[in-house]
């Protein structure tokens, strides 16, 4: 495991550079012989990682908010998941432009994904900015979405694996009656005024990370992101109120892993925990590295294993951190 961490440390390096416009290059990561991740800060609360990959004429645009189910108060879980639904409701414009979208709420982050042909980068940034600045939250949309979420919850309650997962996450987070999308009573009580306040004074203040991978031009991506977000400043009196990240009990959480390559078939049990705070210095580079290694077409994982450098290579953010601020 020490060798694994050493390789990650080597690949994910932070390089001091000068300022370019209102964004700043703060690091690069060599992902393979062909691909490099460039890590920028766009404003005090937004980072961006861009990877040019010309193999297919498409791109993916991911936005991560540093808030998930475990960051909500006990008995008040469900608002972040509700906002995830409202903030990803651009079905018509996405499909009309040949794109796809997805969204999910996880333990410590909420993720929005857009996939488009390469000529739709401007549209992706516009959708992302609209989501961030102008998500519509009124009685009509809240009541409509409430019915959808209650139906989703009803289906999940009949699924044993979902009930087990809630029990497990409650165990590692020390919360009783853990429910990732909220209890039925709590969902029914959600109203537009309280939800809009949560969106403006909690969700939008979270640390964010934009990840763009595909057939894109780095300068153009930066220009668009800078135009959309570059002048945004987070008031100190507000950002100081953000809750500290909560970490699971590492003694409880673990995962069985199996890695198979030409010269190796290994199963072992590894202790780990879920996504650390987005403020981690190497979060962006590690995220990109994990994203590319998990591509079926990428051979970096198997080549490292076959070379004998490591017996098991998993660059998930669920691994190898002794604490959330150091490798």
C-alpha positions in Angstrom: 0.0 0.0 0.0 2.9 2.3 0.7 4.1 1.8 -2.9 0.7 2.6 -4.1 0.6 5.9 -2.2 4.1 6.7 -3.4 3.0 6.2 -7.1 0.0 8.4 -6.5 2.2 11.1 -4.9 4.5 10.9 -7.9 1.7 11.2 -10.4 -0.2 14.0 -8.6 2.2 16.9 -8.2 1.4 20.5 -7.3 3.5 23.0 -9.2 3.7 26.7 -8.4 2.8 28.9 -11.3 1.9 32.4 -12.1 -1.6 33.8 -12.3 -3.5 33.8 -15.6 -6.5 36.1 -15.6 -8.6 35.4 -12.5 -7.9 31.7 -12.6 -4.6 30.1 -11.6 -2.8 26.9 -12.6 -2.1 25.1 -9.4 -1.0 21.7 -10.5 -0.6 19.1 -13.2 -0.9 15.3 -13.2 0.6 13.0 -15.8 -2.1 10.4 -16.3 -0.5 8.4 -19.1 1.9 9.1 -21.9 -0.8 10.9 -23.9 -3.0 12.5 -21.2 -2.3 15.3 -18.7 -4.7 16.8 -16.1 -4.4 20.5 -15.6 -5.7 21.7 -12.2 -6.8 25.4 -11.9 -8.5 27.5 -9.3 -11.2 29.6 -10.9 -12.3 31.5 -7.7 -11.9 30.9 -4.0 -14.7 28.3 -4.0 -14.3 26.6 -7.4 -11.5 24.5 -8.9 -11.4 23.0 -12.4 -9.5 20.0 -13.8 -9.3 19.7 -17.6 -8.0 16.8 -19.6 -7.8 16.9 -23.4 -8.6 13.5 -24.9 -9.0 13.6 -28.7 -9.8 9.9 -29.1 -13.6 10.5 -29.6 -15.4 13.8 -30.5 -17.2 14.1 -27.2 -16.6 15.4 -23.7 -17.9 14.9 -20.2 -18.5 17.8 -17.8 -18.7 16.9 -14.2 -19.6 19.2 -11.3 -19.0 18.2 -7.7 -20.4 20.0 -4.7 -18.7 19.2 -1.4 -21.9 18.2 0.4 -23.7 14.8 0.7 -26.1 12.9 2.9 -23.7 12.6 5.8 -23.3 16.4 6.0 -26.9 16.9 6.8 -28.1 17.1 10.4 -29.6 13.9 11.9 -33.3 13.8 11.2 -33.0 16.5 8.4 -31.5 14.4 5.6 -33.2 14.7 2.2 -32.8 18.3 1.3 -29.5 17.8 -0.7 -31.1 14.9 -2.6 -34.1 17.1 -3.2 -31.9 19.9 -4.6 -30.0 17.4 -6.7 -33.3 16.6 -8.5 -34.2 20.3 -9.0 -30.7 21.3 -10.1 -30.5 18.6 -12.8 -33.9 19.2 -14.5 -32.7 20.3 -17.9 -33.8 17.2 -19.7 -35.2 18.9 -22.8 -32.3 21.1 -23.7 -29.8 18.4 -23.1 -31.5 15.8 -25.3 -32.2 18.3 -28.0 -28.5 19.0 -28.3 -27.5 15.3 -28.5 -26.4 15.1 -24.9 -26.9 13.0 -21.8 -27.1 13.9 -18.2 -26.9 12.2 -14.8 -26.8 13.2 -11.2 -26.2 11.5 -7.8 -25.9 12.3 -4.2 -23.2 10.4 -2.3 -21.7 10.3 1.2 -19.8 13.6 1.1 -20.5 15.0 -2.4 -23.2 15.7 -4.9 -22.3 15.2 -8.6 -23.8 16.4 -11.8 -22.7 14.9 -15.1 -23.2 16.2 -18.7 -22.1 14.4 -21.9 -22.1 16.3 -25.2 -20.6 16.3 -28.7 -17.4 18.4 -28.7 -19.0 21.5 -30.1 -21.4 21.9 -27.1 -18.9 23.1 -24.5 -20.4 26.5 -24.2 -23.8 25.0 -23.6 -22.5 22.8 -20.9 -21.0 25.7 -19.0 -24.2 27.7 -19.5 -26.3 24.8 -18.1 -23.9 24.5 -15.1 -24.0 28.2 -14.4 -27.8 28.3 -14.6 -27.9 25.4 -12.2 -25.6 27.2 -9.8 -27.2 30.7 -10.0 -30.8 30.3 -11.0 -32.3 26.9 -10.1 -36.0 27.4 -10.0 -37.5 26.6 -6.6 -41.1 27.5 -6.2 -44.3 25.7 -4.9 -45.1 24.2 -8.3 -41.7 22.5 -8.9 -41.3 21.5 -5.3 -44.7 19.8 -5.1 -44.1 18.0 -8.5 -40.7 16.8 -7.5 -41.9 15.8 -4.0 -44.2 13.2 -5.6 -41.3 11.8 -7.7 -39.0 11.5 -4.7 -41.7 9.9 -2.5 -42.2 7.3 -5.3 -38.4 6.8 -5.5 -38.3 6.3 -1.7 -41.1 3.8 -1.7 -39.3 1.7 -4.3 -36.0 1.9 -2.4 -37.7 0.8 0.8 -38.7 -2.5 -0.8 -35.0 -3.1 -1.8 -33.1 -5.0 0.8 -29.7 -3.7 -0.4 -30.9 -0.1 0.0 -32.1 -0.7 3.5 -28.9 -2.4 4.4 -26.9 0.5 2.9 -28.7 3.0 5.1 -28.1 0.9 8.2 -24.4 0.7 7.2 -24.0 4.4 6.6 -25.8 5.2 9.8 -23.4 2.9 11.6 -20.2 4.5 10.2 -21.5 8.0 10.6 -22.9 7.5 14.1 -26.4 8.6 13.1 -29.6 6.9 14.1 -32.3 6.1 11.6 -30.0 7.2 8.7 -32.0 7.7 5.5 -30.0 9.0 2.5 -33.0 10.6 0.7 -35.0 11.5 3.8 -37.9 10.0 5.8 -41.3 10.1 4.3 -42.5 12.7 6.9 -39.5 14.9 6.3 -39.9 14.9 2.5 -43.6 15.8 2.9 -42.7 18.8 5.1 -40.2 20.2 2.6 -41.4 23.6 1.3 -40.1 26.1 -1.3 -39.1 28.8 1.2 -36.9 26.5 3.4 -35.5 24.7 0.4 -34.5 27.9 -1.4 -32.8 29.2 1.7 -30.9 25.9 1.9 -29.9 26.2 -1.7 -28.7 29.8 -1.4 -27.1 29.7 2.1 -25.7 26.1 2.2 -25.5 24.4 -1.2 -24.1 27.3 -3.2 -21.5 28.0 -0.5 -19.9 24.6 -0.8 -16.5 24.0 -2.3 -17.0 22.9 -6.0 -15.0 21.1 -8.5 -15.6 21.1 -12.3 -14.0 18.2 -14.2 -13.9 18.4 -18.0 -12.6 15.4 -19.9 -12.6 14.9 -23.7 -12.2 16.6 -27.0 -12.0 20.2 -25.7 -9.6 23.1 -25.9 -8.2 24.0 -22.5 -8.0 27.8 -23.2 -11.6 27.8 -24.4 -12.8 25.9 -21.3 -10.9 28.3 -19.0 -12.3 31.4 -20.8 -15.9 30.1 -20.4 -15.4 29.2 -16.8 -13.7 32.5 -16.0 -16.6 34.4 -17.7 -19.2 32.4 -15.7 -17.5 32.2 -12.3 -14.2 34.1 -12.3 -15.4 37.3 -10.6 -17.4 35.4 -7.9 -16.2 36.0 -4.4 -17.4 34.1 -1.3 -18.0 36.5 1.6 -15.8 35.5 4.5 -18.6 35.8 7.1 -20.6 33.3 5.1 -17.9 30.8 4.2 -16.7 30.7 7.8 -20.1 29.2 8.7 -19.7 26.2 6.5 -19.8 23.0 8.6 -16.6 21.0 9.1 -16.5 17.8 7.0 -17.6 14.7 8.9 -15.6 11.5 8.4 -16.8 8.0 8.9 -15.5 5.6 11.5 -12.6 4.0 9.7 -12.7 0.9 11.9 -16.1 0.0 10.6 -15.8 0.8 6.9 -14.0 -1.6 4.6 -14.2 -3.1 1.1 -13.3 -6.4 -0.5 -11.3 -5.8 -3.7 -10.3 -8.1 -6.5 -7.7 -7.1 -9.1 -7.0 -9.4 -12.0 -4.3 -8.9 -14.7 -2.1 -11.0 -16.9 0.1 -12.1 -14.1 -2.1 -11.5 -11.1 -5.3 -12.5 -9.5 -5.6 -11.1 -6.0 -8.4 -10.7 -3.5 -7.9 -8.9 -0.3 -9.8 -6.8 2.3 -8.8 -3.2 2.5 -9.8 -0.7 5.1 -10.9 2.6 3.6 -13.5 5.3 3.8 -15.6 7.4 1.5 -14.7 10.5 -0.4 -12.7 13.0 1.7 -13.4 16.7 1.8 -13.0 18.5 -1.6 -10.5 20.8 0.0 -7.9 18.1 0.0 -4.8 19.4 -1.8 -4.6 16.5 -4.3 -8.4 15.8 -4.6 -8.7 17.0 -8.2 -5.7 15.1 -9.5 -6.6 11.9 -7.7 -10.2 12.1 -9.0 -9.0 12.4 -12.6 -6.6 9.6 -12.1 -9.3 7.4 -10.7 -11.7 8.4 -13.5 -9.2 7.4 -16.2 -7.9 4.2 -14.6 -11.5 3.0 -14.3 -12.0 3.3 -18.1 -12.1 -0.2 -19.6 -10.0 1.0 -22.5 -7.2 2.4 -20.3 -4.4 0.0 -19.6 -2.4 2.0 -17.0 -3.8 -0.1 -14.1 -3.0 -3.4 -15.7 0.5 -2.3 -16.9 1.4 -1.2 -13.4 0.3 -4.5 -11.9 2.0 -6.5 -14.6 5.2 -4.5 -14.2 5.5 -5.8 -10.6 5.6 -2.2 -9.2 2.5 -2.9 -7.2 0.5 -6.0 -6.3 -2.8 -4.1 -6.1 -3.5 -0.7 -7.6 -6.7 1.2 -6.8 -6.6 5.0 -7.0 -10.0 5.5 -5.6 -10.4 8.3 -3.1 -11.5 5.5 -0.8 -8.0 4.4 -0.3 -4.6 5.2 1.2 -5.2 8.4 3.2 -4.2 8.3 6.9 -6.0 11.6 7.3 -7.9 13.9 5.0 -5.1 16.5 4.7 -2.1 14.4 3.9 -1.0 11.4 1.8 
